[in-house]
Amino acid sequence: MENTDRFIIKSYERWRLGKLYFPNNTPDRAQRRLMECIRRYPGLSESLMETGFDFRKRIFIPVQVSLIVKALGTPLSYTEEP
């Protein structure tokens, strides 16, 4: 496990990682918003798919979490654009 600014890079269920980025949303909504961010971030979907990610899978493995954090920032520092 890698530690990035107190955030631990490990496997996360999609809803759980979504809640870390969007703590004020329900688990389902947080997951959908995270997936929207992933789809919108240039090249992130493709990078995730190169690691074996499939949009039907419910778990991000550590290498995928690392790619997401590099693209979106750590959940503790992530801010939404208005």
C-alpha positions as CSV (number, residue, x, y, z in Angstrom):
1,M,0.0,0.0,0.0
2,E,1.3,3.4,-0.9
3,N,0.5,6.5,1.2
4,T,-0.2,9.7,-0.6
5,D,-0.8,12.7,1.7
6,R,-2.4,10.5,4.3
7,F,-4.5,8.9,1.6
8,I,-3.7,5.2,1.3
9,I,-3.4,3.7,-2.2
10,K,-5.2,0.3,-1.9
11,S,-8.1,-1.5,-3.5
12,Y,-11.4,0.4,-3.0
13,E,-15.0,-0.4,-4.0
14,R,-16.3,2.2,-6.4
15,W,-18.9,3.6,-4.0
16,R,-16.3,3.9,-1.2
17,L,-13.8,5.8,-3.3
18,G,-16.7,7.9,-4.6
19,K,-17.7,8.8,-1.0
20,L,-14.2,9.9,-0.3
21,Y,-14.4,12.4,-3.2
22,F,-18.0,13.3,-2.6
23,P,-18.8,12.8,1.1
24,N,-22.0,14.7,1.0
25,N,-23.6,12.4,-1.6
26,T,-25.3,9.1,-1.2
27,P,-23.0,6.1,-2.0
28,D,-24.8,5.5,-5.3
29,R,-24.6,9.2,-6.3
30,A,-21.0,9.5,-5.2
31,Q,-20.0,6.5,-7.3
32,R,-21.8,8.0,-10.4
33,R,-20.2,11.3,-9.9
34,L,-16.7,9.7,-9.6
35,M,-17.3,7.7,-12.8
36,E,-18.5,10.9,-14.6
37,C,-15.2,12.6,-13.5
38,I,-13.2,9.6,-14.8
39,R,-15.0,9.7,-18.1
40,R,-14.4,13.5,-18.5
41,Y,-10.8,13.5,-17.5
42,P,-8.7,13.3,-20.8
43,G,-7.1,9.9,-21.1
44,L,-8.0,8.6,-17.7
45,S,-10.5,6.0,-18.9
46,E,-8.0,4.7,-21.4
47,S,-5.3,4.5,-18.8
48,L,-7.6,2.6,-16.5
49,M,-8.6,0.2,-19.2
50,E,-4.9,-0.5,-19.9
51,T,-4.7,-1.9,-16.3
52,G,-7.7,-4.2,-16.9
53,F,-10.4,-1.9,-15.7
54,D,-13.9,-2.5,-17.0
55,F,-16.7,0.0,-16.3
56,R,-18.8,-3.0,-15.1
57,K,-16.3,-3.9,-12.3
58,R,-17.1,-2.6,-8.9
59,I,-13.6,-2.5,-7.4
60,F,-10.6,-0.3,-8.3
61,I,-7.2,-2.1,-7.7
62,P,-4.3,-0.1,-6.3
63,V,-2.8,0.8,-9.6
64,Q,-6.1,2.2,-10.8
65,V,-6.6,4.2,-7.6
66,S,-3.1,5.6,-8.1
67,L,-4.1,6.7,-11.7
68,I,-7.3,8.3,-10.4
69,V,-5.5,10.2,-7.6
70,K,-2.9,11.4,-10.0
71,A,-5.6,12.7,-12.3
72,L,-8.1,14.1,-9.8
73,G,-6.0,14.7,-6.8
74,T,-6.3,13.1,-3.4
75,P,-9.9,12.9,-2.1
76,L,-9.0,15.0,0.8
77,S,-7.9,17.9,-1.5
78,Y,-10.4,17.3,-4.3
79,T,-12.6,20.3,-5.0
80,E,-15.5,20.5,-7.3
81,E,-15.8,23.2,-9.9
82,P,-19.0,25.2,-9.5
